[in-house]
Amino acid sequence: QVQLVESGGGLVQPGGSLRLSCTASGSNFGLFVMGWYRKTPKKQRDLVASITGGGQANYGDSVKGRFTISRDNAKNTVYLQMNDLKPEDTAVYYCSEDRVFWGQGTQVTVSS
């Protein structure tokens, strides 16, 4: 069983930045696609960004150019750098390994 622990959420003003981190337990981290997803009460859980073990990234249309996903396979950790945050980015952000294992979620609130 893989455990994913997220950190880095919080309250930020519009235009601000946050960096989320997700550390995975278990072995062979570098073999799996890691992803960040987000969910609001009114929407289903949507893909924010994903990254392959080799570093190929994919982004949801609403975050392209503002968010950057990266990973450090030696640390079993995936990151999400979020810049130019907007109120519509407010959501619970979840880390996932291969869409099989999920973290507990971290709240991101963008508000003045």
Residue frames as qw, qx, qy, qz and C-alpha x, y, z in Angstrom:
[[0.000, 0.889, 0.457, 0.000, 0.00, 0.00, 0.00],
 [0.424, 0.286, 0.003, 0.859, 1.40, 3.38, -1.04],
 [0.200, -0.805, -0.426, 0.361, 0.86, 6.42, 1.15],
 [0.355, 0.514, 0.180, 0.760, 0.95, 9.90, -0.32],
 [0.332, -0.689, -0.390, 0.513, 1.40, 12.89, 1.97],
 [0.303, 0.701, 0.254, 0.594, 0.70, 16.35, 0.59],
 [0.376, -0.632, -0.272, 0.621, 1.78, 19.67, 2.01],
 [0.304, -0.033, 0.254, 0.918, 2.02, 23.31, 1.04],
 [0.048, -0.671, -0.604, -0.427, -1.59, 24.40, 0.75],
 [0.245, -0.413, -0.407, 0.777, -2.98, 27.52, 2.33],
 [0.188, 0.887, 0.388, -0.162, -4.51, 30.94, 1.80],
 [0.445, -0.137, 0.290, 0.836, -2.98, 33.25, -0.79],
 [0.266, 0.675, 0.143, -0.673, -4.04, 36.48, -2.47],
 [0.737, 0.623, 0.261, 0.032, -4.85, 36.61, -6.18],
 [0.424, 0.841, -0.305, 0.144, -1.63, 36.83, -8.19],
 [0.423, -0.677, 0.586, -0.140, 0.32, 35.04, -5.49],
 [0.596, 0.361, -0.712, -0.086, 2.19, 31.75, -5.54],
 [0.756, -0.411, 0.429, -0.277, 2.20, 28.47, -3.66],
 [0.394, 0.418, -0.809, -0.120, 4.23, 25.29, -3.95],
 [0.892, -0.222, 0.144, -0.367, 2.64, 21.96, -3.18],
 [0.123, 0.477, -0.871, 0.008, 4.65, 18.88, -2.33],
 [0.923, -0.097, 0.020, -0.371, 3.67, 15.23, -2.25],
 [0.003, 0.531, -0.845, 0.063, 5.91, 12.50, -0.88],
 [0.884, 0.014, -0.288, -0.368, 5.20, 8.85, -1.58],
 [0.593, -0.453, 0.659, -0.100, 6.09, 5.81, 0.46],
 [0.908, 0.249, 0.334, -0.037, 7.06, 2.58, -1.21],
 [0.482, -0.348, 0.563, 0.574, 9.53, 1.68, -3.89],
 [0.397, 0.284, 0.678, 0.550, 9.83, 2.20, -7.65],
 [0.112, 0.746, 0.302, -0.583, 8.48, 5.75, -7.43],
 [0.001, -0.521, 0.441, 0.731, 10.23, 6.66, -10.68],
 [0.142, 0.119, 0.906, 0.380, 8.21, 4.11, -12.64],
 [0.084, 0.639, 0.753, -0.131, 4.85, 5.73, -12.04],
 [0.060, 0.554, 0.279, 0.782, 2.98, 8.68, -13.46],
 [0.210, -0.415, -0.567, 0.680, 2.34, 11.21, -10.72],
 [0.008, 0.571, 0.469, 0.674, -0.49, 13.67, -10.93],
 [0.026, 0.206, 0.457, -0.865, -2.12, 16.58, -9.20],
 [0.135, -0.531, -0.714, -0.436, -5.90, 16.84, -9.32],
 [0.066, 0.005, 0.387, -0.920, -8.31, 19.30, -7.77],
 [0.199, -0.509, -0.811, -0.209, -11.90, 19.23, -6.66],
 [0.186, -0.136, 0.229, -0.946, -14.45, 21.82, -5.59],
 [0.391, 0.234, 0.742, -0.493, -17.94, 21.20, -4.15],
 [0.594, 0.571, 0.137, -0.550, -19.45, 22.08, -7.53],
 [0.561, 0.603, -0.502, -0.263, -17.07, 20.19, -9.79],
 [0.994, -0.054, -0.051, 0.075, -15.73, 16.70, -10.24],
 [0.583, -0.605, 0.355, 0.410, -12.08, 16.00, -9.62],
 [0.633, 0.773, -0.032, 0.001, -10.14, 17.39, -12.58],
 [0.823, 0.027, 0.023, 0.568, -6.59, 16.90, -13.72],
 [0.114, -0.950, 0.097, 0.275, -4.30, 19.82, -12.95],
 [0.319, 0.740, -0.583, -0.105, -1.02, 18.33, -14.13],
 [0.968, -0.161, 0.189, 0.024, 0.73, 15.00, -14.50],
 [0.140, 0.787, -0.593, -0.098, 4.31, 13.92, -15.04],
 [0.952, 0.129, -0.276, -0.012, 5.86, 10.67, -16.20],
 [0.819, -0.470, 0.088, 0.319, 8.84, 9.06, -14.53],
 [0.657, 0.177, 0.223, 0.698, 11.02, 10.51, -17.27],
 [0.180, -0.417, -0.138, 0.880, 9.73, 14.03, -16.69],
 [0.017, -0.293, -0.578, -0.761, 7.21, 14.51, -19.48],
 [0.107, 0.306, 0.545, -0.773, 4.53, 16.86, -18.21],
 [0.074, -0.475, -0.695, -0.535, 0.91, 17.38, -19.14],
 [0.014, 0.154, 0.405, -0.901, -1.32, 20.24, -17.97],
 [0.189, 0.685, 0.693, -0.123, -4.97, 21.08, -17.77],
 [0.324, 0.620, 0.324, 0.637, -5.91, 23.95, -20.07],
 [0.265, -0.917, -0.207, -0.215, -6.81, 26.31, -17.25],
 [0.611, -0.735, 0.156, 0.250, -3.36, 26.17, -15.64],
 [0.783, 0.301, 0.173, 0.516, -1.04, 26.12, -18.65],
 [0.331, 0.647, -0.048, 0.685, 1.59, 28.79, -18.37],
 [0.371, -0.733, 0.185, -0.539, 0.94, 29.35, -14.67],
 [0.823, -0.433, 0.335, -0.152, 1.60, 25.99, -12.99],
 [0.457, 0.567, -0.685, -0.023, 4.66, 23.77, -13.24],
 [0.937, -0.299, 0.107, -0.142, 4.85, 20.15, -12.16],
 [0.361, 0.630, -0.673, 0.141, 8.19, 18.55, -11.34],
 [0.935, -0.332, -0.067, -0.103, 9.51, 15.53, -9.50],
 [0.009, 0.680, -0.714, 0.165, 12.56, 14.33, -7.63],
 [0.882, -0.011, -0.429, -0.196, 12.67, 10.56, -7.96],
 [0.475, 0.232, -0.678, 0.510, 15.50, 10.29, -5.42],
 [0.136, -0.094, 0.534, -0.829, 13.20, 11.87, -2.81],
 [0.016, -0.409, -0.910, -0.062, 9.99, 10.15, -3.92],
 [0.033, 0.620, 0.375, -0.689, 8.46, 13.59, -4.21],
 [0.275, 0.526, 0.541, 0.596, 6.40, 15.45, -6.78],
 [0.126, -0.406, -0.240, 0.873, 5.89, 19.21, -6.71],
 [0.229, 0.724, 0.553, 0.343, 3.38, 21.66, -8.10],
 [0.239, -0.253, -0.083, 0.934, 4.56, 25.25, -8.40],
 [0.129, 0.753, 0.629, 0.144, 1.51, 27.48, -8.76],
 [0.242, -0.192, 0.004, 0.951, 2.01, 31.06, -9.90],
 [0.244, -0.057, -0.257, -0.933, -0.41, 33.87, -10.73],
 [0.018, -0.305, -0.935, 0.182, -3.09, 32.18, -8.69],
 [0.304, -0.254, -0.298, -0.868, -6.71, 33.10, -9.34],
 [0.539, -0.140, 0.472, -0.683, -9.83, 32.74, -7.18],
 [0.881, 0.180, -0.154, -0.411, -11.04, 29.97, -9.50],
 [0.518, 0.371, -0.750, 0.179, -7.99, 27.93, -8.50],
 [0.422, -0.348, 0.571, -0.612, -9.53, 27.53, -5.05],
 [0.873, 0.022, -0.388, -0.295, -10.00, 23.81, -4.45],
 [0.749, -0.469, 0.468, -0.008, -8.78, 20.78, -2.58],
 [0.481, 0.649, -0.566, -0.165, -5.69, 19.52, -4.37],
 [0.916, -0.215, 0.326, -0.088, -4.93, 15.81, -4.43],
 [0.060, 0.606, -0.759, -0.233, -1.77, 13.98, -5.32],
 [0.937, 0.109, 0.194, -0.269, -2.06, 10.66, -7.11],
 [0.208, -0.454, 0.815, 0.295, 0.23, 7.85, -8.12],
 [0.036, -0.004, -0.900, -0.434, -0.98, 6.28, -11.35],
 [0.539, -0.204, -0.150, -0.803, -4.53, 7.29, -10.37],
 [0.686, -0.184, -0.704, -0.008, -4.50, 4.24, -8.09],
 [0.511, -0.429, -0.501, 0.552, -3.28, 5.73, -4.84],
 [0.000, 0.794, 0.212, 0.570, -4.41, 9.12, -3.57],
 [0.253, 0.102, -0.504, 0.819, -3.35, 11.55, -0.89],
 [0.100, -0.567, -0.712, 0.403, -5.66, 13.07, 1.68],
 [0.185, 0.795, 0.376, 0.439, -5.80, 16.41, -0.12],
 [0.370, -0.326, -0.229, 0.839, -4.62, 19.89, 0.75],
 [0.162, 0.867, 0.459, -0.106, -6.78, 23.01, 0.64],
 [0.354, 0.018, 0.188, 0.916, -5.75, 25.92, -1.56],
 [0.061, 0.841, 0.511, -0.166, -7.74, 29.11, -1.14],
 [0.359, 0.156, 0.202, 0.898, -7.15, 32.15, -3.35],
 [0.150, -0.842, -0.504, -0.124, -8.87, 35.19, -1.94],
 [0.230, 0.469, -0.181, 0.833, -8.25, 38.82, -1.10]]
